[in-house]
């Protein structure tokens, strides 16, 4: 979820008391990829969310095993089905720089597993351009206690592996390597300053929703036109829409998930003007709400490692087709 979903915190705290927050234990995507021919696109990226329980990774923990997520398996594992036209598996051991060489992608895992232990810090108000909002939130969880923060980190690790195999340079806004946060304004700045200060070519903020039972499906949040205070989204509205359309289409293709039935009029797209992570971004950025953790059917999917791998591949496919334009 995103930065203004304050109701999640109460639900999350209850979930923490009821169950431990398991972290995903599935291996990361493996196998090389060769990409040729994709649709139109552009480049650029940012972040906001909700989060759950769990302790931050200890100092010195490798990024690939942070927050209990294991390191990626050795190359050669077949990729999941659902890749877009023109994307095919490359022979194991391929050493090509990859079609995304030179592209910088920022992945923003929504929330932080330690947020719930730092209520005063995450409740602090920050400037989002148009007004002020909480630094961050705890995020939501399934009724069984699987937290959004654990989910977003797991998908982020898988997504990073898939994009790096295509040759992209990938940066994460955090990897459970800090006690809480980062705040929503800092998440946006990390995308804006990625790639040695030039800014990311694309930013994807990974989330899961915390809506009512019966509300199912995925959606991608796009920045609306905002020009107030320090926020000016005019340069990123159109490229972000192209990015979001690609991600929504490829996510559905890879996972078999339907677009959300409770917003977006069946398009899987939702335009927002109230999210600091989008308002403050100066590079193309979208939020991906992968499903509704509070609906039992969606929760079963989100809790399944094999489905999360498909979700990560779907997002990677969408980002790739956008960047290869």
SULVEN-V423787 format. One record per residue. N is the residue number from 0. RES is the residue in one letter. PSI is psi in whole degrees, 0 to 359 (999 if undefined). Layout:
N:RES:PSI
N:RES:PSI
This chain:
0:X:177
1:X:187
2:X:344
3:X:16
4:X:70
5:X:336
6:X:338
7:X:326
8:X:317
9:X:317
10:X:321
11:X:315
12:X:323
13:X:319
14:X:323
15:X:323
16:X:332
17:X:330
18:X:154
19:X:156
20:X:98
21:X:141
22:X:150
23:X:144
24:X:18
25:X:155
26:X:158
27:X:164
28:X:144
29:X:169
30:X:144
31:X:164
32:X:139
33:X:126
34:X:132
35:X:135
36:X:113
37:X:174
38:X:186
39:X:158
40:X:192
41:X:200
42:X:155
43:X:174
44:X:175
45:X:208
46:X:153
47:X:163
48:X:197
49:X:161
50:X:175
51:X:200
52:X:177
53:X:155
54:X:150
55:X:157
56:X:145
57:X:158
58:X:137
59:X:356
60:X:130
61:X:146
62:X:322
63:X:345
64:X:8
65:X:144
66:X:29
67:X:5
68:X:126
69:X:161
70:X:157
71:X:147
72:X:169
73:X:150
74:X:154
75:X:343
76:X:137
77:X:138
78:X:161
79:X:155
80:X:162
81:X:14
82:X:152
83:X:164
84:X:138
85:X:356
86:X:123
87:X:158
88:X:135
89:X:158
90:X:144
91:X:142
92:X:6
93:X:133
94:X:8
95:X:148
96:X:335
97:X:155
98:X:340
99:X:15
100:X:133
101:X:350
102:X:138
103:X:123
104:X:132
105:X:128
106:X:128
107:X:94
108:X:118
109:X:133
110:X:189
111:X:137
112:X:335
113:X:0
114:X:320
115:X:342
116:X:358
117:X:61
118:X:321
119:X:322
120:X:315
121:X:344
122:X:351
123:X:136
124:X:137
125:X:157
126:X:123
127:X:20
128:X:301
129:X:333
130:X:202
131:X:145
132:X:172
133:X:147
134:X:315
135:X:181
136:X:174
137:X:334
138:X:181
139:X:190
140:X:164
141:X:169
142:X:342
143:X:0
144:X:8
145:X:117
146:X:154
147:X:321
148:X:321
149:X:318
150:X:312
151:X:324
152:X:318
153:X:312
154:X:322
155:X:319
156:X:317
157:X:318
158:X:317
159:X:315
160:X:318
161:X:317
162:X:323
163:X:326
164:X:341
165:X:359
166:X:358
167:X:151
168:X:123
169:X:132
170:X:140
171:X:143
172:X:332
173:X:163
174:X:43
175:X:29
176:X:17
177:X:156
178:X:325
179:X:171
180:X:200
181:X:162
182:X:161
183:X:327
184:X:323
185:X:323
186:X:317
187:X:316
188:X:325
189:X:323
190:X:319
191:X:331
192:X:6
193:X:169
194:X:40
195:X:26
196:X:354
197:X:341
198:X:148
199:X:153
200:X:336
201:X:144
202:X:133
203:X:122
204:X:121
205:X:130
206:X:173
207:X:144
208:X:168
209:X:53
210:X:189
211:X:156
212:X:136
213:X:339
214:X:116
215:X:164
216:X:172
217:X:159
218:X:157
219:X:128
220:X:129
221:X:149
222:X:136
223:X:173
224:X:113
225:X:129
226:X:93
227:X:140
228:X:231
229:X:3
230:X:132
231:X:100
232:X:1
233:X:316
234:X:341
235:X:354
236:X:309
237:X:312
238:X:326
239:X:323
240:X:317
241:X:317
242:X:313
243:X:320
244:X:319
245:X:315
246:X:315
247:X:316
248:X:314
249:X:329
250:X:314
251:X:319
252:X:317
253:X:324
254:X:338
255:X:5
256:X:143
257:X:154
258:X:154
259:X:138
260:X:8
261:X:1
262:X:165
263:X:2
264:X:38
265:X:2
266:X:340
267:X:13
268:X:141
269:X:123
270:X:130
271:X:144
272:X:7
273:X:13
274:X:120
275:X:323
276:X:333
277:X:316
278:X:325
279:X:359
280:X:140
281:X:5
282:X:157
283:X:128
284:X:145
285:X:160
286:X:137
287:X:113
288:X:104
289:X:343
290:X:180
291:X:110
292:X:340
293:X:352
294:X:128
295:X:322
296:X:314
297:X:321
298:X:323
299:X:322
300:X:311
301:X:332
302:X:354
303:X:124
304:X:320
305:X:321
306:X:321
307:X:327
308:X:319
309:X:320
310:X:314
311:X:318
312:X:322
313:X:317
314:X:317
315:X:319
316:X:318
317:X:316
318:X:319
319:X:313
320:X:327
321:X:311
322:X:329
323:X:344
324:X:999
